[in-house]
Amino acid sequence: MYIFLQQYWWLVVSLLGAILVFLLFVQGGNSLLFCLGKTEEHRKMMVNSTGRKWEFTFTTLVTFGGAFFASFPLFYSTSFGGAYWLWMIILFSFVLQAVSYEFQSKAGNLLGKKTYQTFLVINGVVGPVLLGGAVATFFTGSDFYINKANMTDTIMPVISHWGNGWHGLDALTNIWNVILGLAVFFLARVLGALYFINNIDDKALTDKCRRAVRNNTVLFLVFFLSFVIRTLVSEGFAVNPETQEIYMQPYKYFTNFIEMPVVLVLFLIGVVLVLFGIGKTLLKNTFDKGIWFAGIGTVLTVLSLLLVAGYNNTAYYPSYTDLQSSLTLANSCSSEFTLKTMAYVSILVPFVIAYIFYAWHSIDRHKITGKEMDEGGHSY
């Protein structure tokens, strides 16, 4: 039962992470603000398009962190406590986003609308790149070590320590972390452009969005395929199920896909859906539903990669400083009682998701137009 609960909560956390990557279309759209919005009207439509969804992204990010804290507290204390500069910059950029949406159009703001729009672009770049880099460490490793014997130290019962003074920013010194960060960034821009096509009724702007989809897709595929191929052919952090010893295994993540065919099928379906949503949008000028195909595909693809990182006797948060300090589902999870209690609460998740879809549909019932922006009312 305990093993099942560990795997169940890794599935929940992975699903939240996958949904978060999809919702980064808000950041991707914001990063295109000055690239596509050459007029004040176009920029206002773009800001209002993403502005009606930014709460979903921010809430999912907080929920993702909360679920990790409750189900795998040792990861939370190790990563969020050790790599705090990386996470603090990510969180600060999202706070900057929230402030920018609310204050850019306020009468008498000292910084001016364009400054706040620049802040949105900063969040649109920093958020996806650093989140992608953080996720990449699940496959490349981080510089930390664990000493659970310190729990008996009454003066300083700290069991996880970061191995250097960069506290998470060192992840950016690994080229493969940067490559996945850039892949997530360009994917977010693709999703953002697809969402504008679906949500904004302005031919001149949506034509620019289609060109942005094409250009950013090429860069996304280059970085994403580079990271995936490297991951599949490299050594992975395996766990001996009997002794819990962690060791390096050749082609570990490729082996995980082969030994978990359901996950492999989900991964392939996800990739196909992403490519279909992009391809049909580029080939058919009247098609505006690409965000849904690419969005669902993104969730399935990211979910599959995170499952491969944690399932099948794999260390999901490896340490290259001390291999045996690497975190696994078994050595970093909460107690069985805690996991079981939270599992009952998680039954409510489908109802929350249903409410989100209902609210989303209500908000997007009509496309954004220039006329709507001119009429006033609540707008960012």
C-alpha angles and dihedrals in degrees: 000000000000092000090049091052091050091053092042092055092046086055091051093048091046091050091051090049091050092050089048091056090052091049090054084086082094090062091041091052091049092051087060093052098108095028094061104016102077093156131051090241093054093047090050092052091049093048092049091047094056093031091069091058107036092097090062091056095045093046092049091050091053092044091049090054092045093050090050091049094051099042103031106023095166090061090049093051092043101045103026091037098041104030091042097139090060093048094041092055090049092049093044091053090053092048088050088054093052092049091047094054093050100043107033094087098034113123112254098012108164099219098051131232096277092056091055090046088053088054088055090053090050090053089046091058104032097044099056096037095051095040090051090048091050092051090048090063087069085073104028102039136234138244106258141108133208128217111177090181087077089073087085092055104106093192100050113003094183112144102177125059132182113233099223143028095252091078099203101337087091086075087076091062089069108084093210092057089052091048093055090044090055091045090055090046095053091042089054089052091050091050091045092053091046090051092051089052089053097041107036127068103207118109096202092053096042090050088057089048091056090054089049090052091053096047097044093044090062092053092043093053093048094054097036096049091045091055096043095047092047091049094050095050098040131082118275136206106259129185126217102229093210102046099020088229113155119223140162115264124189115242090002097157093043087051090050090056092049094047092046103048093171090060090046091052091049089050093051093045089050093051091048092050092050092050092044093052091049096041097049091047090055096043099044117047094198095053112104103160096084092110091066096051093042091042095053089043091053092052092050094045096048091042090054093050092050092048089052089052094055110023131072097043096306130146103237095194107034127192117216089188095061114007093202091056090065114123122243132178089258101048100041106040132105124256121289090250092054094047092047093049092049090048089062090050091049089066085081092060096089090055091051091049090049090053091050091053090048092050091045092052091048092051094046097042090114128031120245114258136184089245091058090052091051094049093065122215119131109345136144 
